[in-house]
Amino acid sequence: MLILLRQGRISKWFSGIGQEAIATGATLALDQDEWIMPLHRNLGVFTTRNMPLHKLFLQWQGSEQGYSKGRERSFHFGSRTHHICGMISHLGPQLAIADGVALAHKLKQEPKVSLAFTGEGGTSEGDFHEALNVAAVWDLPVIFLIENNGYGLSTPVSEQYRCASLTDRAKGYGMEAVQIDGNNLLAVYDTIQGVRRYCLEHQKPYLVEAMTFRMRGHEEASGTKYVPAALLSEWAAKDPVANFEMYLLQQGVLRADTVNAIRQELKQHIESELKVEEKPILPDTATELGDVYASAPTSLPARVVLDNSLPAAPDQLPWPSSEKRFVDAIRDGLERSMHAHPGLILMGQDIAEYGGAFKVTDGFVQTFGKSRVRNTPLCESAIVGTALGLSLEGCPSVMEMQFADFATAGFNQIVNNLAKIHYRWGQHANVVIRMPTGAGVGAGPFHSQSNEAWFAHTPGLKVVYPSSPMDAKGLLISAVNDLNPVLYFEHKALYRAKSGPVPDAYYEIEIGKARLVQQGESLSIITYGMGVHWAMDYAAQHPNLSLDILDLRTLLPLDYEAIQSSVQRTGRVLLLHEDCLTGGLGGEIGAWIGEHCFRWLDAPVMRCASLDTPVPFNPDLEKNFLAACRLDGCVQKLMRY
Ligand SMILES: Cc1ncc(C[n+]2csc(CCOP(=O)(O)OP(=O)(O)O)c2C)c(N)n1
């Protein structure tokens, strides 16, 4: 690897020299179909799972024939075939994915563990704490394996943590732990084998701290100047490969000539694998864009798919339907999905016996049981990670974010892990995150935000935002059936304030399709969520105006066809949303209209949005904050233009 790097034949990678026994020993101790969540120094995981060397080389050359079609670097890739989950650079997020996989095994009653690696530096991340705590509270068979190699980049352990040993932390989680010599292959192998048996038998997690040393720089270019020479020579004497070889020679398992023969054989193998030609990548934009999302699953529960040719008045629906409040429609969609997908897991704070902060899942635990309706500890990041782990094992999940505002605490897992995993290495993330959102409820800056734009900006996510009970049920069912991560925004102020007819059937509303609420000629109001109700109320109060109201319903991907049709009908566009003005969806849609629909415009595209301030608590301040109070002014201005 070092030679190839110097020759420029492979790209930057992170050396595990001096730590080989850990990745190799741990991987050997597991069954081949047990998931491993490796990190950047764990070449041994990939080779021990017998990944063909030529394909690994091609991966590090950024080739299309590697494991990530040239999209990922170094060890940041996974392979379902090998039960290896690719890391993201942020390190800690790997740990909770192992929780999800172990949860799936536990629920399916399969005798399997998952194993997640972390460096000692990574143990300082909140993700470490959250993942270990969830595994402990939920009794999950996960092995957490710390490779304590002395330095996190240039930071020595003395500046990383204060406990005497990282195993001390296990006690705080109610978990067993052991510290071992990570440079002794047999000690690693034996320990992980025994720990694995423990995890299976007791259905509990276990923490292993393997002591080792990083013999080279964090990556080659950064060197080891900051490491005292004495430490390097002390650990050089403990080299795991040289010591194992010596041990085998002493035991008579190996002879000197066999050692040479093995070396020659490996050298030749490496040389011939390196000869596999890399075909140059011919970038194809359609392929790149096409791989952002997983395609539709091949089999889905029998369902009705509602399309946009439905009568505008929902009470003329061709199916039996009942009048339902917005909140009950969500509940109905969730309940029908639980029946349709026996493997579907619900997770969230207080969602079981308590029924959730908004009582959406009230009574679910009686119907579906506690293993499928799961109260979680207070740890958004770990639960999103767990949801991803469930998806690796084929279990869809719906996580209730108690308030959309708290998505910040799980942001990394959402925008970096869920969103990018399919593009990076072809793994889907069948995860729905319910986001109770919005203001107008006097809840102040941290229980009222509209944060959909953060996610609508992230390739790989889908963002839906229903405004009617009928859409709420259908879009939720679609979101669960979709293999991609879906952020499902539900406005809290609509829960009990709005009702409407909802078909009794198990039905989908297609993600990515807007709904024409009413057709008009003088002005388009393009909006979503609460904005739809503001626009409808406004239209009712101004019957003299012929308003075209388009409910986007999905914010990513956007229905550009419907947007263009609306612009063509009126030539005047007002983009209305509850989110703040700057960086809101309105700016993006406005730019698109300017670029693609200029010839139909009779006036500049305008935006009506909430103020660029946090959401204030006082009702009068909140009213002044919200876009609704500026709607009339915007419409009048646009009509006058
Ligand atoms: C969230 C985050 N912060 C910082 C970094 C930069 N970084 C990459 S590896 C590393 C050190 C990690 O140390 P450790 O977990 O001990 O693993 P080691 O590299 O020693 O194997 C740092 C700081 C990162 N990748 N992610």
The ligand as an ORCA input file, in Angstrom:
! r2SCAN-3c Opt
* xyz 1 1
  C     -16.698     14.656     13.314
  C     -15.282     14.655     12.857
  N     -14.410     15.510     13.399
  C     -13.124     15.501     12.998
  C     -12.688     14.649     12.049
  C     -11.242     14.676     11.561
  N     -10.575     13.429     11.960
  C     -10.513     12.370     11.161
  S      -9.832     11.053     11.893
  C      -9.534     11.925     13.303
  C      -8.886     11.273     14.466
  C      -9.657     10.088     14.882
  O      -9.017      9.503     15.948
  P      -9.430      8.094     16.472
  O     -10.907      8.011     16.615
  O      -8.630      7.792     17.671
  O      -9.065      7.122     15.277
  P      -7.636      6.873     14.613
  O      -7.536      7.813     13.436
  O      -6.607      7.121     15.643
  O      -7.668      5.466     14.169
  C     -10.003     13.221     13.185
  C      -9.896     14.253     14.234
  C     -13.639     13.786     11.480
  N     -13.319     12.929     10.519
  N     -14.900     13.793     11.907
*
